[in-house]
């Protein structure tokens, strides 16, 4: 018979922090780790034209790079979750950051497009060890009352990459070389690895006899978890994919230069960042994380339709639409992550890894489809179809429980 775990019983399964570790603030190293995950997803976005010229392929084909990154992330991420639950978060997080830095340097030094695809694949595998563990540390080591606030702050790292990387990357690609942002990212990965290595966190104590992959079954047995995973792919995963195509869509629809695309993509990322900051306030305003998720997801769909599907509109209409898109994404994305992670009980590492891989499957699907059909269908038709998929995800969202709470622990078998 399942029982509802209390904070005290869950804390009993955690190792105590030593005095130095208790005083540490995990926000900065975890935010930087999330920043690097976001950078890996969008770093090529404002530089597709320059990279296409280097590799002698079409700019649409360059969209395969984030797609390959997401493919290996989605494939390997779930396999790393049980290892995280067994051996600890840092045991995967630190090597993942180092490996991501090496892969980014190798991408910049690639002599061919195939070589760049291979190095991005390695980067995606490393990313599979970073994001799930960074998020799981929050729920493992932070008091429940502070978790929503800390989650929003850590996600600032992810969304600030949408502000900084497109703007800076576009400027550097236009005036210096597209390889420079990759080298800067590699250096940041090594700094983040050093910071995380010094971070002391709580870790769940698991029985030595527990089967390494038995947590997969337990994760999918949690109430409503399969439905949450479906929403992750159909709404948030597709939303992330559309964000990765934002810059290329602007260039094709409005004929913007690389530098201008970087500025406008940075504006969109700033809106997402602002949404992260407002997530907890929106939760208090609307009354629940579920309402933040629902209203934010609808705002992303309406905003994307105005910017990417409707006939080009005046700037005074495009700016509010892009703002609504970014704010909705910035508030609803962390709300969904928080609801998933806080419902994961004692298999949190596995659940967060599966969820992150599902999200990257959405990114992979969008970018690979775009690389295949964007030149034939155009931006409008492709985005309209993807928004239809997102509406299906919103429909499934309505079947989720309206309140957030710890799910019953699935019985061990």
Residue pairs with C-beta under 8 A, 6 or more apart in sequence:
1 411
2 408
2 409
2 410
2 411
3 408
3 409
4 406
4 408
5 345
5 346
5 406
5 408
5 409
7 144
10 345
10 346
10 406
13 204
13 205
13 346
14 140
14 202
14 203
14 204
14 205
15 202
15 203
15 205
16 202
17 141
17 200
17 201
17 202
18 200
20 200
21 199
21 200
21 201
22 200
24 199
24 200
26 137
26 138
26 141
26 142
26 150
26 154
26 199
26 201
27 150
27 153
27 154
28 195
29 192
29 195
29 196
29 199
30 134
30 137
30 138
30 154
30 157
30 196
31 153
31 154
31 156
31 157
31 160
32 157
32 188
32 191
32 192
32 195
33 93
33 97
33 130
33 131
33 134
33 157
33 192
33 196
34 131
34 134
34 154
34 155
34 157
34 158
34 161
35 157
35 158
35 160
35 161
35 188
36 97
36 100
36 130
36 161
36 185
36 188
36 189
36 192
37 127
37 130
37 131
37 134
37 158
37 161
38 157
38 158
38 159
38 160
38 161
38 162
38 165
39 161
39 165
39 185
39 188
40 66
40 69
40 100
40 104
40 123
40 124
40 127
40 185
41 66
41 69
41 70
41 161
41 240
41 244
41 363
42 66
42 161
42 162
42 165
42 166
42 243
42 244
42 265
43 104
43 165
43 169
43 181
43 182
43 185
44 51
44 62
44 63
44 65
44 66
45 66
45 166
45 169
45 244
45 245
45 246
45 247
45 248
45 265
46 166
46 167
46 169
46 170
46 173
46 247
46 258
46 261
46 262
46 265
47 169
47 170
47 173
47 178
47 181
47 258
48 59
48 60
48 62
48 63
48 247
48 248
49 59
49 251
49 258
50 173
50 174
50 178
50 258
51 59
51 62
51 65
51 116
51 178
52 58
52 59
52 61
52 62
54 178
55 62
55 112
55 113
55 116
56 113
57 113
58 375
59 248
60 248
60 370
60 371
60 374
60 375
61 113
61 371
63 244
63 245
63 248
63 367
63 368
63 370
63 371
63 374
64 117
64 367
64 368
64 371
65 107
65 116
65 117
65 120
66 120
66 244
66 363
66 367
67 363
67 364
67 366
67 367
67 368
67 371
68 117
68 120
68 121
68 124
68 364
69 120
69 121
69 123
69 124
69 127
70 124
70 360
70 361
70 363
70 364
70 367
71 121
71 124
71 360
71 364
71 368
72 121
72 122
72 123
72 124
72 125
72 128
73 124
73 125
73 127
73 128
73 356
73 357
73 360
73 364
74 124
74 357
74 358
74 360
74 361
74 364
75 357
76 124
76 125
76 128
76 357
77 127
77 128
77 132
77 353
77 354
77 356
77 357
77 360
78 216
78 350
78 353
78 354
78 357
80 92
80 128
80 129
80 132
80 353
81 132
81 215
81 216
81 219
81 349
81 350
81 351
81 352
81 353
81 354
82 212
82 213
82 214
82 215
82 216
82 349
82 350
83 91
83 92
83 212
84 91
84 92
84 132
84 133
84 136
84 349
84 350
84 353
85 204
85 206
85 215
85 347
85 348
85 349
85 350
86 206
86 210
86 212
88 203
89 133
89 134
89 136
89 137
89 140
89 201
89 203
89 349
90 133
90 196
90 197
90 199
90 201
92 129
92 133
93 129
93 130
93 133
93 134
93 137
93 196
94 193
94 196
94 197
95 126
95 129
96 126
96 127
96 128
96 129
96 130
96 133
97 126
97 130
97 189
97 190
97 192
97 193
97 196
98 126
98 189
98 190
98 193
99 122
99 123
99 125
99 126
99 129
100 123
100 126
100 127
100 130
100 189
101 185
101 186
101 187
101 188
101 189
101 190
101 193
102 122
102 186
103 119
103 120
103 122
103 123
103 126
104 119
104 123
104 182
104 183
104 185
104 186
104 189
105 182
105 183
105 186
106 119
106 122
107 116
107 119
107 120
107 123
107 182
108 179
108 182
108 183
108 186
109 179
110 116
110 118
110 119
124 360
127 360
128 353
128 356
128 357
131 356
132 349
132 352
132 353
132 355
132 356
133 349
133 352
134 154
135 151
135 154
135 337
135 341
135 352
135 356
136 341
136 348
136 349
136 352
137 201
138 147
138 150
138 151
138 154
138 341
139 147
139 341
139 342
139 344
139 348
140 201
140 202
140 203
140 204
140 348
141 201
141 202
142 150
144 342
147 338
147 342
148 279
148 280
148 283
148 289
148 338
149 280
151 279
151 334
151 337
151 338
151 341
152 276
152 277
152 279
152 280
152 334
153 276
155 276
155 279
155 330
155 333
155 334
155 337
156 273
156 276
156 277
158 276
159 269
159 272
159 273
159 275
159 276
159 330
160 269
160 273
161 269
162 243
162 265
162 266
162 268
162 269
162 272
162 273
163 266
163 269
163 270
163 272
163 273
164 266
164 269
165 181
165 269
166 247
166 261
166 262
166 265
166 266
166 269
167 262
167 263
167 265
167 266
167 269
168 181
168 262
169 178
169 181
169 262
170 247
170 258
170 259
170 261
170 262
170 263
170 265
171 259
171 262
172 178
172 180
172 181
173 180
173 181
173 258
173 262
174 257
174 258
174 259
174 262
204 346
204 348
206 346
210 412
214 412
214 413
215 347
215 349
215 350
216 350
216 354
217 410
217 413
218 347
218 350
218 410
218 412
219 225
219 344
219 347
219 350
219 351
219 354
219 410
220 226
221 410
222 343
222 344
222 345
222 347
222 351
222 407
222 408
222 410
223 343
223 407
223 408
224 343
224 400
224 401
224 407
225 340
225 343
225 344
225 351
225 407
227 396
227 399
227 400
228 336
228 339
228 340
228 343
228 355
228 400
229 354
229 355
229 358
230 393
230 396
231 336
231 393
231 396
231 397
231 400
232 336
232 340
232 355
232 358
232 359
232 362
233 358
233 359
233 361
233 362
233 393
234 362
234 389
234 390
234 392
234 393
234 396
235 297
235 390
235 393
235 394
235 397
236 332
236 333
236 336
236 359
236 362
236 393
237 358
237 359
237 360
237 361
237 362
237 363
237 365
237 366
238 362
238 365
238 366
238 386
238 389
238 390
238 393
239 297
239 300
239 329
239 333
239 362
239 390
240 359
240 360
240 362
240 363
240 366
241 362
241 363
241 364
241 365
241 366
241 367
241 386
242 304
242 308
242 366
242 383
242 386
243 268
243 272
243 329
244 363
244 366
244 367
245 366
245 367
245 370
245 383
246 265
246 268
247 261
247 262
247 264
247 265
248 370
248 374
248 379
249 307
249 308
249 379
249 383
250 256
250 261
250 264
250 265
251 258
251 261
252 378
252 379
253 308
253 312
253 379
253 380
254 312
256 264
264 322
267 319
267 322
268 322
268 325
268 326
269 326
270 326
271 322
271 323
271 325
271 326
271 327
271 330
272 326
272 327
272 329
272 330
272 333
273 330
274 326
274 327
274 330
275 296
275 326
275 327
275 328
275 329
275 330
275 331
275 332
275 333
276 330
276 331
276 334
277 330
278 327
278 330
278 331
279 292
279 330
279 331
279 334
279 335
282 292
282 295
282 296
282 331
283 289
283 292
283 335
286 292
286 295
288 402
288 403
288 404
289 335
289 338
289 339
289 404
290 335
290 339
290 400
290 401
290 402
290 403
290 404
291 402
292 331
292 332
292 335
293 332
293 335
293 336
293 339
293 397
294 332
294 394
294 397
294 398
295 328
295 332
296 327
296 328
296 329
296 330
296 331
296 332
296 333
296 335
297 328
297 332
297 390
297 393
297 394
297 397
298 328
298 394
299 324
299 325
299 327
299 328
299 332
300 324
300 325
300 328
300 329
300 332
300 390
301 387
301 390
301 391
301 394
302 321
302 324
302 325
303 321
303 322
303 323
303 324
303 325
303 326
303 328
304 325
304 383
304 387
305 383
305 384
305 387
306 313
306 317
306 318
306 321
307 318
307 321
307 322
307 325
308 379
308 380
308 383
309 380
309 383
309 384
309 387
313 321
337 355
338 404
339 400
339 404
340 351
340 352
340 355
341 348
341 351
341 352
341 355
342 404
342 405
342 406
343 351
343 404
343 405
343 406
343 407
344 350
344 351
344 352
344 407
345 406
345 407
345 408
345 409
345 410
346 409
347 410
366 386
369 382
370 382
373 382
374 382
